[in-house]
Amino acid sequence: MRSVREITLISSFVAILVGGQLALSWATGVEVVTVLFVTFSYHFGVRRSLAVATAFSLLRCLLFGFFPNVLILYLIHYNLFAVIFGALGRIFRYNVNVKIHLWLIGLSIFMAVCFTLFDDIITPLFYQYTSEATIAYFFSSLYAMIPQTICSAVTVAVLGRPLLKAYEIVKMK
């Protein structure tokens, strides 16, 4: 952290992510964390996004309970998310044209699928499920993955560019 302004940016964004997750926690697969974190990572870079990802993963436990398998899932997924989308922002020089926007949408869909697949690996390993229970867990997770993937695609498609435009107000490069 280099300044009070940067600490404020990171902590405010973590609060927005936790609040967004809490607000939509009643609806399976419906979420705004993906679009918010995609755009934040893309615009503000890997370093700041890693701080947000780690803080978000830890602080959400205060509201949703401490489940070690979920904490591991979130730490892996969102830190990977930060690296991928933060690096893309740097590669594309933080520009967003139609082609880049389509890349962000496609990768958001891919990461939504990866979230469920990571969970399908981490949870059975953590709780030492039998092979039958692991298969059942995988198929039951599809009911959450499908709406979450659709939600990621739609929110990044609709809100991605406006959010990136809004972030231009904060000059922290």
SENUZA-733868 format. One line per field, with one value per residue (C-alpha): residue number from 1; chain; x, y, z. Coordinates in nm, 2 decimals, always signed. Layout:
! SENUZA-733868
nr c(NUM / ...)
kette c(A / ...)
u c(X / ...)
v c(Y / ...)
w c(Z / ...)
//
This chain:
! SENUZA-733868
nr c(1 / 2 / 3 / 4 / 5 / 6 / 7 / 8 / 9 / 10 / 11 / 12 / 13 / 14 / 15 / 16 / 17 / 18 / 19 / 20 / 21 / 22 / 23 / 24 / 25 / 26 / 27 / 28 / 29 / 30 / 31 / 32 / 33 / 34 / 35 / 36 / 37 / 38 / 39 / 40 / 41 / 42 / 43 / 44 / 45 / 46 / 47 / 48 / 49 / 50 / 51 / 52 / 53 / 54 / 55 / 56 / 57 / 58 / 59 / 60 / 61 / 62 / 63 / 64 / 65 / 66 / 67 / 68 / 69 / 70 / 71 / 72 / 73 / 74 / 75 / 76 / 77 / 78 / 79 / 80 / 81 / 82 / 83 / 84 / 85 / 86 / 87 / 88 / 89 / 90 / 91 / 92 / 93 / 94 / 95 / 96 / 97 / 98 / 99 / 100 / 101 / 102 / 103 / 104 / 105 / 106 / 107 / 108 / 109 / 110 / 111 / 112 / 113 / 114 / 115 / 116 / 117 / 118 / 119 / 120 / 121 / 122 / 123 / 124 / 125 / 126 / 127 / 128 / 129 / 130 / 131 / 132 / 133 / 134 / 135 / 136 / 137 / 138 / 139 / 140 / 141 / 142 / 143 / 144 / 145 / 146 / 147 / 148 / 149 / 150 / 151 / 152 / 153 / 154 / 155 / 156 / 157 / 158 / 159 / 160 / 161 / 162 / 163 / 164 / 165 / 166 / 167 / 168 / 169 / 170 / 171 / 172 / 173)
kette c(A / A / A / A / A / A / A / A / A / A / A / A / A / A / A / A / A / A / A / A / A / A / A / A / A / A / A / A / A / A / A / A / A / A / A / A / A / A / A / A / A / A / A / A / A / A / A / A / A / A / A / A / A / A / A / A / A / A / A / A / A / A / A / A / A / A / A / A / A / A / A / A / A / A / A / A / A / A / A / A / A / A / A / A / A / A / A / A / A / A / A / A / A / A / A / A / A / A / A / A / A / A / A / A / A / A / A / A / A / A / A / A / A / A / A / A / A / A / A / A / A / A / A / A / A / A / A / A / A / A / A / A / A / A / A / A / A / A / A / A / A / A / A / A / A / A / A / A / A / A / A / A / A / A / A / A / A / A / A / A / A / A / A / A / A / A / A / A / A / A / A / A / A)
u c(+0.00 / +0.15 / -0.10 / -0.41 / -0.59 / -0.49 / -0.59 / -0.92 / -0.98 / -0.90 / -1.11 / -1.40 / -1.40 / -1.39 / -1.69 / -1.87 / -1.80 / -1.91 / -2.22 / -2.30 / -2.26 / -2.48 / -2.75 / -2.79 / -2.71 / -3.07 / -3.07 / -2.86 / -2.62 / -2.72 / -2.43 / -2.25 / -1.91 / -1.78 / -1.86 / -1.73 / -1.41 / -1.35 / -1.37 / -1.17 / -0.89 / -0.88 / -0.86 / -0.66 / -0.41 / -0.28 / -0.13 / -0.44 / -0.67 / -0.47 / -0.52 / -0.89 / -0.92 / -0.76 / -0.94 / -1.27 / -1.21 / -1.13 / -1.39 / -1.69 / -1.64 / -1.77 / -2.11 / -2.14 / -1.95 / -1.61 / -1.59 / -1.23 / -1.32 / -1.50 / -1.22 / -0.96 / -1.19 / -1.23 / -0.86 / -0.76 / -1.03 / -1.03 / -0.65 / -0.63 / -0.90 / -0.70 / -0.39 / -0.57 / -0.79 / -0.52 / -0.27 / -0.52 / -0.57 / -0.19 / -0.16 / -0.45 / -0.33 / -0.66 / -0.85 / -1.19 / -1.31 / -1.57 / -1.31 / -1.16 / -1.50 / -1.58 / -1.26 / -1.37 / -1.71 / -1.57 / -1.31 / -1.58 / -1.78 / -1.48 / -1.40 / -1.76 / -1.73 / -1.39 / -1.53 / -1.77 / -1.51 / -1.26 / -1.54 / -1.61 / -1.25 / -1.18 / -1.50 / -1.49 / -1.12 / -1.16 / -1.45 / -1.31 / -1.62 / -1.66 / -1.64 / -2.02 / -2.07 / -1.82 / -2.01 / -2.34 / -2.18 / -2.06 / -2.41 / -2.58 / -2.34 / -2.46 / -2.78 / -2.58 / -2.32 / -2.57 / -2.74 / -2.40 / -2.25 / -2.54 / -2.54 / -2.16 / -2.21 / -2.50 / -2.36 / -2.02 / -2.18 / -2.42 / -2.22 / -1.86 / -1.80 / -2.00 / -1.81 / -1.48 / -1.58 / -1.68 / -1.34 / -1.16 / -1.27 / -1.02 / -0.67 / -0.44 / -0.22)
v c(+0.00 / +0.33 / +0.58 / +0.65 / +0.70 / +0.35 / +0.19 / +0.37 / +0.25 / -0.11 / -0.12 / +0.06 / -0.19 / -0.48 / -0.34 / -0.30 / -0.67 / -0.80 / -0.58 / -0.69 / -1.06 / -1.01 / -0.83 / -1.11 / -1.41 / -1.52 / -1.59 / -1.90 / -1.81 / -1.45 / -1.22 / -0.90 / -0.99 / -1.11 / -0.79 / -0.57 / -0.77 / -0.81 / -0.44 / -0.35 / -0.59 / -0.48 / -0.11 / -0.11 / -0.39 / -0.71 / -0.57 / -0.39 / -0.67 / -0.93 / -0.72 / -0.69 / -1.06 / -1.17 / -0.92 / -1.01 / -1.38 / -1.34 / -1.08 / -1.25 / -1.52 / -1.28 / -1.27 / -1.61 / -1.82 / -1.97 / -2.28 / -2.38 / -2.53 / -2.21 / -2.00 / -2.20 / -2.18 / -1.81 / -1.75 / -1.96 / -1.84 / -1.46 / -1.43 / -1.61 / -1.38 / -1.08 / -1.20 / -1.29 / -0.97 / -0.74 / -0.87 / -0.83 / -0.46 / -0.41 / -0.61 / -0.41 / -0.09 / -0.05 / +0.02 / -0.13 / -0.17 / -0.43 / -0.70 / -0.65 / -0.64 / -0.97 / -1.11 / -0.99 / -1.15 / -1.48 / -1.50 / -1.41 / -1.71 / -1.93 / -1.82 / -1.87 / -2.23 / -2.27 / -2.15 / -2.44 / -2.69 / -2.57 / -2.62 / -2.97 / -3.06 / -2.88 / -2.97 / -3.34 / -3.35 / -3.14 / -3.35 / -3.68 / -3.76 / -4.11 / -4.13 / -4.16 / -3.85 / -3.66 / -3.74 / -3.64 / -3.32 / -3.24 / -3.29 / -3.09 / -2.80 / -2.76 / -2.60 / -2.32 / -2.30 / -2.25 / -1.94 / -1.81 / -1.84 / -1.67 / -1.40 / -1.34 / -1.32 / -1.07 / -0.85 / -0.82 / -0.76 / -0.49 / -0.33 / -0.39 / -0.09 / +0.16 / +0.05 / +0.08 / +0.43 / +0.51 / +0.40 / +0.65 / +0.91 / +0.75 / +0.82 / +0.58 / +0.44)
w c(+0.00 / -0.10 / +0.03 / +0.23 / -0.09 / -0.21 / +0.12 / +0.10 / -0.26 / -0.16 / +0.16 / +0.00 / -0.29 / -0.05 / +0.13 / -0.20 / -0.29 / +0.05 / +0.04 / -0.31 / -0.22 / +0.09 / -0.10 / -0.35 / -0.12 / -0.13 / -0.50 / -0.61 / -0.89 / -0.91 / -0.81 / -0.89 / -0.75 / -1.09 / -1.28 / -1.01 / -0.96 / -1.34 / -1.39 / -1.08 / -1.16 / -1.53 / -1.44 / -1.12 / -1.18 / -1.02 / -0.70 / -0.58 / -0.70 / -0.50 / -0.19 / -0.26 / -0.34 / -0.02 / +0.20 / +0.04 / +0.08 / +0.45 / +0.55 / +0.39 / +0.65 / +0.91 / +0.74 / +0.59 / +0.84 / +0.85 / +0.63 / +0.55 / +0.21 / +0.10 / +0.23 / +0.03 / -0.28 / -0.26 / -0.19 / -0.49 / -0.73 / -0.66 / -0.65 / -0.98 / -1.10 / -0.99 / -1.18 / -1.50 / -1.53 / -1.39 / -1.64 / -1.92 / -1.82 / -1.85 / -2.18 / -2.34 / -2.18 / -1.99 / -2.32 / -2.38 / -2.73 / -2.85 / -2.90 / -2.56 / -2.40 / -2.57 / -2.42 / -2.07 / -2.11 / -2.24 / -1.96 / -1.70 / -1.82 / -1.81 / -1.45 / -1.34 / -1.46 / -1.30 / -0.97 / -0.96 / -1.09 / -0.82 / -0.56 / -0.71 / -0.64 / -0.31 / -0.11 / -0.18 / -0.09 / +0.22 / +0.35 / +0.21 / +0.02 / -0.13 / -0.51 / -0.53 / -0.31 / -0.52 / -0.84 / -0.67 / -0.55 / -0.90 / -1.06 / -0.78 / -0.83 / -1.19 / -1.07 / -0.92 / -1.20 / -1.49 / -1.35 / -1.22 / -1.56 / -1.73 / -1.47 / -1.52 / -1.90 / -1.87 / -1.60 / -1.77 / -2.10 / -1.97 / -1.68 / -1.78 / -1.99 / -1.78 / -1.47 / -1.64 / -1.75 / -1.39 / -1.26 / -1.48 / -1.22 / -0.98 / -1.12 / -0.95 / -1.23)
//
